[in-house]
């Protein structure tokens, strides 16, 4: 099903990109606008399909994490670099406070996926200021706190943050584009890795999302 759903969407995105590069001939302004909308919608749908497939695997118990030692500080740096272009476009500062090296025994791919989602959300909802990531080791666990200077979240909306298909309105009352699955899926993956994601926010000031993971796999007696 993954192949059957994603292959046609990748073809649509690829051929739309070719048209936008005008490799098949010149475009007028309206054609370029419409093709850009097709590409954006296709990417949105592809992300939704990917999220649902991952979620289905987790809930069916078919997604087995691949645990191995890796440098979590480096993983956070890579996640920040992935979002740097978007942050620069909004003149946002991205900062990291972390140990020079910190070894984590977990699934590096899933951890990076969670980090990119959390940092990406912070960048998306922040219009001025920046996003600061702090990595610390506490009581046999690593804590990665992502703090933003965005609009914050109303107290009555906090309980909906990690719900299925939940999308929280921003300070202006508008809901940002997205699948509404990112935080739900990230929390599920964090739980699968033996950790958790928590959130704190002050409306009008900013939010802090903290990913906590055990440094090493807990042995089952």
C-alpha positions in Angstrom: 0.0 0.0 0.0 2.9 2.4 0.8 4.3 1.9 -2.7 0.9 2.1 -4.4 0.0 5.4 -2.7 3.4 7.2 -2.7 4.7 6.3 -6.2 1.9 8.2 -8.1 2.3 11.2 -5.8 6.0 11.3 -6.3 5.4 11.2 -10.1 3.0 14.2 -9.8 5.5 16.2 -7.8 8.4 15.3 -10.1 6.6 16.1 -13.4 5.2 19.3 -11.9 8.7 20.3 -11.0 9.9 19.7 -14.6 7.1 22.0 -15.8 8.0 24.7 -13.3 11.6 24.6 -14.5 10.1 25.3 -18.0 12.0 22.3 -19.4 8.9 21.5 -21.5 8.4 25.1 -22.6 7.7 28.6 -21.2 4.9 29.3 -18.7 2.8 32.3 -18.2 2.2 33.7 -14.7 -1.2 32.0 -14.2 0.2 28.6 -15.3 3.1 28.9 -12.9 0.8 29.9 -10.0 -1.5 26.9 -10.7 1.4 24.4 -11.0 2.9 25.7 -7.8 -0.4 25.0 -6.1 -0.5 21.5 -7.5 3.0 20.8 -6.2 2.3 22.2 -2.8 -0.9 20.2 -2.4 0.8 17.0 -3.6 3.6 17.4 -1.1 1.0 18.0 1.6 -0.9 14.8 0.6 2.4 12.8 0.4 3.3 13.9 4.0 -0.2 12.9 5.1 0.1 9.5 3.5 3.5 8.9 5.0 2.4 9.9 8.5 -0.7 7.6 8.3 1.5 4.7 7.1 4.0 5.2 10.0 1.1 5.6 12.5 -0.5 2.4 11.2 2.7 0.5 11.6 3.2 1.8 15.2 -0.3 1.0 16.3 -0.2 -2.5 14.6 3.1 -3.2 16.4 4.9 -3.6 13.1 7.4 -0.7 13.5 10.5 -2.1 15.3 13.0 0.6 16.3 16.6 -0.1 15.3 18.7 0.7 18.4 22.3 1.7 18.1 24.7 4.1 19.7 24.9 7.5 18.0 25.9 11.1 18.9 22.6 12.8 19.8 24.3 16.3 19.8 25.2 15.7 16.1 21.6 14.6 15.4 20.2 17.8 16.9 22.7 19.9 14.8 21.6 18.1 11.6 17.9 18.7 12.4 18.7 22.4 13.0 20.6 22.6 9.6 17.6 21.0 7.9 15.4 23.9 9.1 18.0 26.7 8.7 16.9 27.9 5.3 13.3 28.3 6.4 14.4 30.1 9.6 16.7 32.4 7.6 13.8 33.3 5.3 11.9 34.5 8.4 15.0 36.1 10.0 14.8 33.7 13.0 17.8 32.8 15.1 18.5 29.1 15.7 20.7 28.3 18.7 21.9 25.1 20.3 23.2 24.6 23.8 24.5 21.0 24.2 27.4 18.8 25.3 30.1 18.5 22.6 29.3 14.8 22.4 26.6 12.8 24.0 26.0 9.1 23.1 22.4 7.9 23.0 21.4 4.3 22.4 18.2 4.5 20.3 16.9 4.7 16.8 18.8 7.6 15.1 16.4 7.8 12.2 13.3 8.1 14.4 15.0 10.5 16.8 15.9 12.8 13.9 12.4 12.6 12.5 10.9 13.7 15.9 13.5 16.5 16.2 12.8 17.8 12.7 9.1 17.8 13.4 9.4 19.6 16.8 11.9 22.2 15.5 10.0 22.6 12.3 6.8 23.3 14.2 8.6 25.9 16.3 10.0 27.6 13.2 6.6 27.5 11.5 4.7 29.2 14.3 7.4 31.8 15.2 7.5 35.1 13.3 10.2 36.9 15.2 12.9 36.1 17.7 14.1 32.5 17.3 14.2 28.9 18.4 16.6 27.6 21.0 17.4 24.0 21.6 18.9 22.8 24.9 20.3 19.3 25.3 21.0 18.0 28.8 21.6 14.6 30.5 19.6 13.9 33.7 19.1 10.7 35.7 20.0 8.3 32.9 18.0 10.2 30.3 18.6 12.9 27.6 16.3 15.9 27.5 16.0 17.9 24.3 14.0 21.1 25.0 12.9 23.2 22.0 11.9 26.7 23.1 10.4 29.2 20.7 9.4 32.9 20.9 6.1 32.3 19.0 2.6 33.2 19.9 2.2 30.5 22.5 -0.8 28.2 23.1 -3.9 29.0 25.1 -4.4 26.9 28.2 -7.7 25.5 27.0 -5.9 24.2 23.8 -3.0 22.4 25.6 -5.0 19.2 26.1 -5.6 18.9 22.4 -1.9 19.2 21.4 -1.1 15.5 21.0 -4.6 14.4 19.8 -5.2 12.6 16.5 -5.7 15.1 13.6 -5.7 18.1 16.0 -4.7 21.5 14.7 -4.4 24.4 17.1 -5.1 28.0 15.9 -2.3 30.5 16.1 -2.4 33.8 18.0 -4.3 35.4 15.1 -7.0 32.8 15.2 -5.8 31.1 12.0 -4.8 27.4 11.7 -1.5 26.8 10.1 -1.2 24.4 7.1 -0.4 20.9 8.2 -1.7 17.4 8.5 -2.6 17.6 12.2 -0.7 14.3 12.7 2.9 15.5 13.4 2.7 15.9 17.2 0.5 12.8 17.7 2.9 10.7 15.6 6.0 12.2 17.3 4.7 11.3 20.7 3.8 7.8 19.6 7.4 7.3 18.3 8.9 8.8 21.4 6.8 6.3 23.5 8.0 3.5 21.2 11.6 4.4 22.0 10.8 4.4 25.8 10.5 8.2 26.1 8.0 10.9 26.0 7.2 14.5 24.7 5.9 17.1 27.0 4.8 20.7 26.3 4.7 23.9 28.3 3.4 27.2 27.0 2.5 30.8 28.0 0.0 32.4 25.6 1.6 35.4 23.9 5.1 34.5 25.0 6.2 31.1 23.5 6.3 27.4 24.0 8.7 24.7 25.1 8.4 21.1 23.8 10.7 18.6 25.5 11.7 15.2 24.1 13.0 12.9 26.8 14.6 9.6 25.9 16.5 7.0 28.0 20.2 7.1 27.3 20.3 3.3 27.0 17.8 0.6 26.3 16.2 -0.7 29.5 16.7 -4.4 29.8 13.6 -6.5 30.5 14.2 -8.8 33.5 
